[in-house]
Amino acid sequence: MKIKLNLRFLKEKYIELPKTATTEIISPITVKKKNYLSLIQNAVEKSAIGFSLSDFLRKNNRILIIVNDATRFTPTEKAIDAIFPMIKDKDVRIIVATGAHRPPTLYELTTVILGKYYNIFRGRIILHDATNDKEVLYIGKTTRKTEVYINRIIKEVDGIIVIGSTEPHYFAGYTGGRKGIVPGIAAYSTIEQNHRWALDEQARILKLKGNPVHEDLVESVRLVLNHVNIFGINLVVDDGHNIFACVAGDIFESHYQSVKYAEQVYVRRINNLADIVIAIVPPPLDINLYQAQKAIENTKFAVNEGGVLILVASCHEGIGPSNFYNLLTYSKNPEEIIEYAKKNYKLGYHKAVKFVETMGRCEILAVTELQSEILERINIKSFNNIESALNYSYEKLGRDIQVLVVMNAAVTVSITKY
């Protein structure tokens, strides 16, 4: 069987699998294009949960719009297209919710994130810097003792509009909604304290109720609501980057409703566990190993114990934040890594723990642009192309095997039918 690829960093244009392999291919759904203007406008007005955008804007004049950085599929420019007639006469500023990520490049701002609105709002665009203590304001502590510091711009506005996208997230349950604020415009220390809960076994993909990361995020955002009003716009995007759904209004309830649509797009049921899983990561989450790791989390329970998981991601900017990588090199003993992470938690350590948990289930191979030495130091075999990674896998498992190919694996969650 031949499977077409569209990855710029690879010379390979196809994955070729043996006839003896039983192959299953999954990806998020793609739907017929909809009129995104009317879809969003209807969501923020007629179908808004709790209150409409018109009601919100009547009570709030100084508006801060929170938008995602380039590591999300959010069609921010389209969302602003839909609401621009309503906000153009307001005192509007925009902040890019970088969380603990690097700041966006000018190309990302003008092409991926804001498009034409970069020039329209030039001079009123803020790039959040989680490491700048002078930028943040302490607003309280959650019951899990997370100290919540938020960008002090919230004291200069009456209302916040959060434009986000809802996708599965490997320890927060789902992206979107409250995550635009925390971690989006929170201090590094706040993000680190919240993400410590990612080590908890209840912090997992598709789970919100009982998930300590999610519940701590909700509490954090409730503290923000004591200072400023918030309106949420939650977009769900299909595999063709078309807007599948939009739910707006109350920051929490609109997000919960958007999760139902995200499940339809991103959660794919498979017939059987696979001996080999090929997890393909296209842009934007192929940027580095830190982001591409989401594909491993989304697919690890689709592979048989003792099987092989092949990560295919450019990682053209390297490993990303280094804390998780440094911890992986700390010891060859998984238990020592997990114990060290629990006692000495730093942001990123949760990824190291997730890595070693997966390595206990299956072997991880990687087809990336990273130097092979970088991966081999953390017990991941590196290959220049998918064919050579598959040949290695055949030598280990044979060719009479079950293969699962997951397109857009960083957001596609594979679960068994039973």
Residue pairs with C-beta under 8 A, 6 or more apart in sequence:
1 16
1 17
1 19
1 21
1 23
2 14
2 15
2 16
2 17
3 14
3 15
3 16
3 17
3 23
3 25
3 405
4 13
4 14
5 12
5 13
5 14
5 15
5 280
5 386
6 282
7 280
7 282
7 312
7 314
8 314
9 314
9 316
9 369
10 312
10 367
10 385
10 386
11 385
12 385
12 386
12 387
15 278
15 386
15 390
15 405
16 387
17 23
17 390
17 403
18 394
18 399
20 399
20 400
20 401
21 399
21 400
21 401
21 402
21 403
22 272
22 401
22 402
22 403
23 403
23 404
23 405
24 270
24 271
24 272
24 274
24 402
24 403
24 404
24 405
25 404
25 405
25 407
26 268
26 270
26 404
26 405
26 406
26 407
26 412
26 414
27 239
27 268
27 406
27 407
27 408
27 412
28 238
28 239
28 265
28 266
28 268
28 407
28 408
28 411
28 412
29 238
29 239
29 244
29 264
29 265
30 238
30 239
30 240
30 242
31 238
31 240
31 242
31 244
33 240
33 242
34 242
34 243
34 244
36 75
36 78
36 81
36 82
36 242
36 243
37 78
37 81
37 82
39 243
39 245
39 246
40 78
40 79
40 82
40 83
40 233
40 235
40 243
40 246
40 248
41 82
41 83
42 246
43 233
43 246
43 247
43 248
44 52
44 53
44 82
44 83
44 231
44 233
44 246
44 248
44 249
45 52
45 53
45 54
46 52
47 247
47 248
48 248
48 249
48 254
49 247
49 248
49 249
49 250
49 253
49 254
49 257
50 249
50 250
50 253
50 254
51 231
51 249
51 250
52 249
53 83
53 86
53 161
53 231
53 248
54 86
56 159
56 161
56 229
56 231
57 63
57 86
57 87
57 90
57 159
59 158
59 159
59 229
60 157
60 158
60 159
60 229
61 90
61 91
61 158
62 90
62 91
62 156
62 157
62 158
62 159
63 87
63 90
63 91
63 92
63 93
63 157
63 158
63 159
63 160
63 161
64 92
64 93
64 94
64 95
64 153
64 154
64 156
64 157
64 159
64 160
64 161
64 228
65 80
65 87
65 92
65 93
65 94
65 95
65 160
65 161
65 162
65 163
66 94
66 95
66 97
66 160
66 161
66 162
66 163
66 164
66 180
66 181
66 184
66 185
67 74
67 76
67 94
67 95
67 96
67 97
67 113
67 114
67 163
68 74
68 76
68 96
68 97
68 113
68 163
68 164
68 165
68 180
68 184
69 96
69 97
69 98
69 99
69 101
69 104
69 108
69 113
70 104
70 105
70 108
70 112
70 113
70 284
71 101
71 284
71 285
71 287
71 291
72 164
72 165
72 167
72 175
72 284
73 165
73 167
73 237
73 241
73 284
73 411
74 163
74 164
74 165
74 235
74 237
75 165
75 235
75 237
75 241
75 243
76 113
76 114
76 115
76 163
77 113
77 114
77 115
77 116
77 117
78 243
79 163
79 233
79 235
79 246
80 114
80 117
80 163
83 161
83 233
84 117
87 161
92 121
92 124
93 121
93 124
93 125
93 126
93 153
93 157
94 114
94 117
94 121
94 124
94 125
94 126
95 125
95 126
95 127
95 128
95 151
95 153
95 185
96 103
96 104
96 109
96 113
96 125
96 126
96 127
96 128
97 128
97 180
97 181
97 183
97 184
97 185
98 104
98 127
98 128
98 129
98 130
98 184
99 128
99 130
99 183
99 184
99 186
99 191
100 130
100 183
100 188
100 191
100 192
100 321
100 347
103 127
103 129
104 112
104 113
104 127
109 118
109 125
110 118
110 119
112 284
114 121
114 125
118 125
126 151
126 153
128 135
128 151
128 184
128 185
129 135
130 136
130 183
130 186
130 187
130 188
130 191
131 188
133 187
135 151
135 152
136 149
136 150
136 151
136 152
136 186
136 187
137 149
137 150
137 151
137 152
137 154
137 155
138 147
138 148
138 149
139 148
139 149
139 150
139 223
139 224
139 226
139 227
140 148
140 223
140 226
141 147
141 148
142 148
142 216
142 219
142 220
142 223
143 219
144 197
144 212
144 215
144 216
144 219
145 193
146 190
146 193
146 194
146 216
146 219
146 220
147 189
147 190
147 193
148 182
148 186
148 190
148 220
148 223
148 224
149 186
149 187
149 189
149 190
150 181
150 182
150 185
150 186
150 187
150 190
150 224
151 185
151 186
153 185
154 160
154 185
154 224
154 227
154 228
155 227
155 228
157 228
158 228
158 229
159 228
159 229
159 230
159 231
160 181
160 224
160 228
160 229
160 230
160 231
161 230
161 231
161 232
161 233
162 177
162 180
162 181
162 184
162 230
162 231
162 232
162 233
162 251
163 180
163 233
163 235
164 175
164 176
164 177
164 179
164 180
164 232
164 233
164 234
164 235
165 175
165 176
165 234
165 235
165 236
165 237
166 174
166 175
166 176
166 177
166 234
166 235
166 236
166 255
166 258
166 259
166 261
166 262
167 174
167 175
167 176
167 236
167 237
167 262
167 266
167 411
168 174
168 175
168 205
168 206
168 262
168 266
168 267
168 298
168 411
168 413
169 175
169 179
169 205
169 294
170 204
170 205
170 294
170 297
170 298
170 354
171 195
171 198
171 203
171 204
171 205
171 211
171 213
171 297
171 350
171 354
172 179
172 198
172 203
172 211
172 213
172 214
172 217
173 204
173 205
173 206
173 207
173 208
173 211
173 213
173 214
174 206
174 208
174 255
174 259
174 262
176 234
176 255
176 258
176 262
177 232
177 234
177 251
177 252
177 254
177 255
177 256
177 258
178 214
178 217
178 218
178 220
178 221
178 251
178 252
178 255
179 217
180 232
181 220
181 221
181 224
181 230
181 251
182 190
182 191
182 194
182 217
182 220
182 221
182 224
183 190
183 191
183 194
183 195
186 194
186 220
188 347
190 220
191 347
192 345
192 346
192 347
194 213
194 216
194 217
194 220
195 213
195 347
195 350
196 345
196 350
197 203
197 212
197 213
197 216
198 213
198 350
199 341
199 342
199 345
199 349
199 350
199 353
200 212
200 213
202 210
202 211
202 212
203 211
203 212
203 213
203 214
204 211
205 297
205 298
205 413
206 263
206 267
206 413
207 214
208 214
208 256
208 259
218 252
221 230
221 251
221 252
224 230
225 251
230 251
231 248
231 249
231 251
232 248
232 249
232 250
232 251
232 252
232 254
232 255
233 246
233 248
233 254
234 246
234 247
234 248
234 254
234 255
234 257
234 258
235 243
235 245
235 246
235 258
236 243
236 244
236 245
236 246
236 247
236 258
236 261
236 262
236 265
237 243
237 244
237 265
238 244
238 265
239 265
239 407
239 408
244 261
244 264
244 265
245 258
245 261
246 258
247 254
247 255
247 257
247 258
247 261
248 254
266 411
266 412
266 413
267 413
267 415
268 412
268 413
268 414
268 415
269 414
269 415
269 416
269 417
270 302
270 404
270 414
270 415
270 416
270 417
271 416
271 417
272 402
272 416
273 302
273 303
273 304
273 307
273 402
273 416
274 302
274 303
274 304
274 307
274 401
274 402
274 403
274 404
275 303
275 304
275 307
275 308
275 397
275 401
275 402
275 403
276 303
276 307
276 308
276 309
276 310
276 390
276 393
276 397
276 401
276 402
276 403
276 404
277 299
277 302
277 303
277 307
277 308
277 309
277 310
277 362
277 403
277 404
277 405
277 406
277 414
278 310
278 312
278 386
278 403
278 404
278 405
278 406
279 295
279 296
279 298
279 299
279 309
279 310
279 311
279 312
279 406
279 409
280 295
280 312
280 313
280 405
280 406
280 407
280 408
280 409
281 292
281 294
281 295
281 311
281 312
281 313
281 314
281 408
281 409
281 410
282 407
282 408
283 314
284 291
285 291
285 292
285 294
285 295
285 313
285 410
285 411
286 292
286 313
286 314
286 315
286 316
286 410
287 314
287 315
287 316
287 317
287 320
288 315
288 316
288 317
288 318
288 319
288 320
289 313
289 315
289 318
289 319
289 320
289 325
289 368
289 370
290 319
290 320
290 321
290 324
290 348
290 351
291 320
291 410
292 311
292 313
292 315
292 368
292 410
293 324
293 351
293 354
293 355
294 410
294 411
295 311
295 313
295 406
295 409
295 410
296 309
296 311
296 354
296 355
296 358
296 364
297 354
297 358
298 406
298 409
298 410
298 411
298 412
298 413
298 414
299 309
299 404
299 406
299 409
299 412
299 414
300 309
300 358
300 361
300 362
301 414
301 415
302 404
302 406
302 414
302 415
302 416
303 309
303 361
303 362
303 404
304 362
304 402
305 361
305 362
306 362
307 362
307 363
307 397
308 362
308 363
308 364
308 365
308 393
308 396
308 397
309 358
309 362
309 363
309 364
309 365
310 365
310 366
310 367
310 386
310 389
310 390
310 393
311 364
311 365
311 366
311 367
311 368
311 380
312 366
312 367
312 368
312 386
313 366
313 367
313 368
313 410
314 368
314 369
315 368
315 369
315 370
316 369
318 370
318 374
319 325
319 370
319 374
321 347
321 348
322 348
323 346
323 347
323 348
323 349
323 352
324 348
324 349
324 350
324 351
324 352
324 355
325 352
325 378
327 337
327 340
327 341
327 346
327 348
327 349
327 352
328 337
328 352
328 355
328 356
328 377
328 378
328 379
329 377
329 378
330 336
330 337
330 340
331 337
331 340
332 379
334 356
334 357
334 359
334 360
337 352
337 353
337 356
338 353
338 356
341 349
341 350
341 352
341 353
355 364
355 378
358 364
359 379
363 381
363 396
364 379
364 380
364 381
365 380
365 381
365 382
365 383
365 389
365 392
365 393
366 375
366 380
366 381
366 382
366 383
366 389
367 382
367 383
367 384
367 385
367 386
367 389
368 375
368 382
370 382
371 382
372 382
374 382
375 381
375 382
376 382
381 389
381 392
383 389
383 392
394 401
404 414
406 412
406 414
